[in-house]
Amino acid sequence: MQAISHVAGKAIPFGRKNVDTDVIIPAHWLKTITREGLGKGAFESVKQEDGNVFTDPAWAGAPILIAGDNFGCGSSREHAAWALLDMGVTCVIAPSFSDIFSGNAFKNGILTVALPQDAIDRLMEVAQDQPIDVDLETQSVTTPFQDRFTFDIDAFRKHCLLNGLDEIGLTMAQGDAIGAYEGKAREGLPFLAKAELA
């Protein structure tokens, strides 16, 4: 997982409410056994709409997505987070998120930022032609117009994102402690060592 401390640049002014995971990545894209290429299927139905932001070259490659309330509702498919990452999005800003989507996003290195609707409205306006800056260390979202919105984040999630630690990384960071425990276990329970050799 890539560490995140700062995400800056174009922000896709999507803003739609109650976007479920089937809109983020339709079910027929779930047959793949790899995470690569899912960005092509992201927001497939929205891309069919005239004037949508996802096919507009103005926001091509944008690392930030601004969404509406209850983003990521619906099924628990982790492919939704994979699709966002594959299209280059590493931060989603919305008034609220589905708990399961938020968890999947975090585990895959996507920063989810919850802000009040008035802040979302302002960012939607700014994103039309200006970049947005998200700083995880200071827990703030700023614009070139001196707007500054602060957000809350769980301390553990912040630590993991800043250090690029997924569940495997967290386990590997405890390698010395795990090794010491296994050493003591072999001494105190020698039959375990014999079982390993069998």
N, C-alpha and C positions, 0 to 999 in steps of 0.2 A: 504494500500500500504506500502511495506517495504521501509524504508529509505535506500538510497545508498550514501556512501561517498567514498568507496574504493572497487574495484573489482580486485581480483588478482588470478592467477592460470593458468591452461591450457587454451589455446586459439585454437579454431577449425580453421585451416587454409583452409577455403573454397575458398574464393577469386573470386567466379564466379560473372560476371556482369549481370545486368538486371534480377535479380531473382525476379519474381513476387510473389504476395501473394498466388497464386494457387500452386506454387512450395513449398512455406513455409508450407502451410496446404491446401491440396486438398479439393475441394468443397464437396465431399461426407462425409467429417468429420464434416461438419457444422450443422448436424442434432442434435447434442448434446445440452442440455440445461445447461451443466456445463462446467467449464474451465478445469476440471481435465481429464487427459487421452489424451489430444490433442498432447502431446509430442510424443506419439507413432506414430501419423500420420505425424509429422513434416518431411519435406523433403522426403516424401515417394517415389517419383519417383527417386530422387537422390540416395536413399538407394539401388535401384536396380542395380546401376552401379558398375562394378568391381572396387575395390580399393578406394571406396568413404570414406570420412573422418567421416561420421556420423555413420557408423557401425564399425569403427576401435576402438578397446578398448583403444588405446593410448590417445584418446580424450574423453573418457566417463566421463560424469559429468562436462565437461568444462563450466565455467561460462561466457566465452567470445567467440564471433563468429567474425571472420575476413571475410568480404565479399567484393565483387567488387562494382563498380560504379552502382548507381541507384537501390540500394537494397530496396525491398518492393514495387516495382511498381505494377501496375495492379489495382485490385479491392480494395475497402476500408475495407475489412473484418478485424475486430478487432481480430478475431480468430488467425490471424498470430502472434500477440503479445502474446496472451494466449498460443499458442503452444510453442513459444520460452521460455516463463517462465516455462512451464510445463516440458520442457526438461532441465531446470536449467540455461538457458542463461539469464543473467541480463545486459549484455553490448554487443553491436554490433559496430564494428569498420569498416568503409567503406569510400570510397572517397565521396559518396553522397547517399542520401536517398530520397525516395518518400516522399513528404510533408505529405500525409495522414498517411503513415506508421509511420513516425517519430512522428506525433501527437499521434497516438494510442500507440506507444511504451512508450512515455513519460507518458501518462495517466495511464499506467499500471505498471510504475516503472522500465522501461528498459532504460538504458542510451545509447543514440546513439552518437557515436563519429565520426566526419568527419575529415579525415586526407588526405593529398595529396597522390597520387599514389606511389611515391617513399617511403613514410613512410609505406604504406600498404605492399609494396614489402618486405621491411626490416622485418616487423612484421610477415609476412607469413614465412619468412626464420627462424626467431627466434622461432616461434611457433612449428616448427618441433620437437623440443626436450627441449624447455625451457619455463618457465612461463612468463607471461606478467602482468604488474601492471598498473591499471588505477586508478588515483586519481582525484576524482571530485573536491575536494576543491582546489587543485593546478592546475586543468585542464591540467593534463599531463599524458602521457603514457610512461612508462619506461620498460627497459629490464635488465637482469643481465649483459649485455655487455655495460652498461652506455648509451645506446640510450635513448634520451628523446625527445618526440614529444608533443608539446602543442596544445590544441584545444580550440575553441570558443564554448560557450553555452549561450543561452539566460539567463539573470539573474533570471527571474521569474522561468524558468524551473529548474535552478540549485537550487534555494531555495526550490522548491517543492520536488525535488528528495532527497536533503540532509535531509529534514524533514519528508519525507514519506507522503506528502500531495497530495491526489487526490482531485477531485472536491468536494466530500463530506467532506473530511478533511478540505479543505479551508473554506467551509461554516460553519462547526462546530467551527472552530477557531474564527469565528465572532459571536459566541453565545451571548456574553454580549451585543454587539452593536445591534444585532437583537432584543434581549429582551428589550433593552432600547427604541428602535424605536416602538416596539409593545405597550409598556407601554404608550408612548406619544400619539400614535395613538388612544388608547382606551380613553384617557383623552380628546383629541381634537375632536374625532369622536365617541361619546358614542354609536351611533347606530350600530357600528361595533361589540362592545361587546355584544349587544343584539342579533345580527345575529349569533354570535358564540354559544350562549345559545340555539338558536332555533333548 
